[in-house]
Each structure stands twice: as C-alpha cells, then as structure tokens.
Amino acid sequence: MILTVTLNTALDITYRVPSLAPHASHRVTDVAERPGGKGLNVARVLAALGHDTVVTGFAGGPCGAVLRDLLAPLPPVDALVPVAGRTRRTVAVVDAATGDTTQLNEPGPAITPEEWAAFLTTYAELLGGADAVALCGSLPPGIHVGAYAELIRRARAAGVPVLLDTSGEPLRRGIAARPDLVKPNADELARLTGSRDPLRAAHDARRRGAHTVVASLGPDGMLAAAPEGLWWAAPPATVRGNPTGAGDSAVAGLLSGLVEGLPWPQRLARAVALSAATVLAPAAGEFDVSTYEDLLPRVEVTTQATAA
C-alpha cells in the first residue's frame, strides 16, 4: 500500500469558458468537481497505475463532505481525519481559446492541537501497512512549520520510504529531516538554495539532507540527482493545456517506480510522460491512459556522471 498525506485537502472546481478576459462577465460552458489537494491527486494517479493507495489528511465542513462523497466510489481508501473547519476550494478557470488556466486557491481550515494529535495517531497506524509515503502540499493554518519534518522522522523510524513535495519553510525544515526523495519545481529549488542553476541547486539540496532530489523543470522535463547518478528526462514535445495536477502525476510516477524497484531512467520517463498527459487532459488533474502510453516510449532520458 502507498500512503499519501494531504494536510490541506481541497474541493477542486474547474470552469471552462470560451475566452477569459479581465473585468468581464463570462458564461461557463462546463463545470467539473473532484476531490483535490496534491496527495489526493497523487493517490488517484497511483490507483490508475494499479497500486493500492490510502489517503489521509483533514476534511471538514460542507466542502469536506462533498469531497468525501466524491472520493467514496474511487479506488483510494479514505482515511481522512474530520475537523471542525471548512475544507477549502480551488477554482481553475480554463480559457478554451488559448488552453491557458487561471488558478484561485482558498486558504485551508485552522487545525486545532486536538485535531493534529488525532491525525498523528491515524498516521502512525497507517505507516504500519505502508510500502511508501508521500507528504504533499501546503500546510493549513494551525499546523506548525516543522510538521513535515516530524512526519518524515516518524516514517523513517517505521522504515517507510518517504517523498516530500512542498515548498518554502516547510520544505527547508523537511529536508533537514532527511527524506528519501524531494520533488521541488525549479522556482522552489531556487528559493531553497539561492541558485537558479537546477543542477547546482539539486546538489545543494542533497547536501542539506535529501537523499535524492528530482526537480520539475516545466517544459524542459525533470532532473534527478541521486547517489546512484544524475539523469535528465524531457518530453517529446512542448505541451500546452491545464498544468493543474501535472506535478502530482509526476510524484505518482516516481513513487510507483520506487515501490516497483524500477531503475531511475524508467522512473523519470514514467513521471515525465504522466505529467505531460495530465497537462493535455481536458479536466484538471486527470490523464488519459492512451495518451500516457503514447508519450512514455518517446520520453528522452539522458544519463550523466555520478551525482556529487
């Protein structure tokens, strides 16, 4: 079983409009709702790849109830912890004329100390049956900035490989707890290390504590710096569409590859192909299996010298 943690879950809403213009009224041509938050997105893709997944984190209020109703028929097992606050909404507005997306993200609910303690109990129980765990996304109000570092230490103590996908100070604190894998994008990596050179920044992040660093480089693909070596992977062509959830699909590719014991070139190729297929999908955070299978053999992976 693969466990994904989403402390700041969301009800994702996607609006499609013919053309998006500022200071104007728009007629929405299509509306889609789905359970969201980075870890839930990761779990949905993992399930599509055939892996047993469990999701945990927080859910509350009317939006939390809708999220759990939408999650109920899906393969990921719901182990979310109820809270008194209201789960946030994220709104993606897709411009059909250009394919571009405008994203609006609400803040999450304030989490009480009692709710955090209840989550830690659930997390400890779930770690006992996990082959790997992904810690994903932002922290809601009320959660201390070192929360991910605490969760990493607990996973390591349980002997469970852990992937961290967050940003800012939670990423900085989390890396110091020595996660097995971190997956920042280029901007997050630059803010962490002060270097705009992805290769230099990835080596720096490893020196700070991360066992392996996989950096998302947008249309240029992904860079992996691991003890075993250094690899770049690039999609066969630039893709345009809705990028919502593309990074989460990449995380699912990396996690599934870890659990399956795939070599790094195959893990990276899977992550890049899933990410590109997600961008091309009409609904935010989804992907078409046939598109993914078409892209996978065309991803170019380049092997470099052993990482420093």
Secondary structure, 3 states (H helix, E strand, C coil): CEEEEECCCEEEEEEEECCCCCCCCCCCCEEEEEEECHHHHHHHHHHHCCCCEEEEEEECHHHHHHHHHHHCCCCCEECCEECCCCCEEEEEEEECCCCCEEEEECCCCCCCHHHHHHHHHHHHHHHCCCCEEEEECCCCCCCCCCHHHHHHHHHHHCCCCEEEECCHHHHHHHHHCCCCEECCEHHHHHHHHCCCCHHHHHHHHHHCCCCEEEEECHHHCEEEEECCEEEEEECCCCCCCCCCCHHHHHHHHHHHHHHHCCCHHHHHHHHHHHHHHHHHCCCCCCCCHHHHHHHHHHCEEEEECCCC
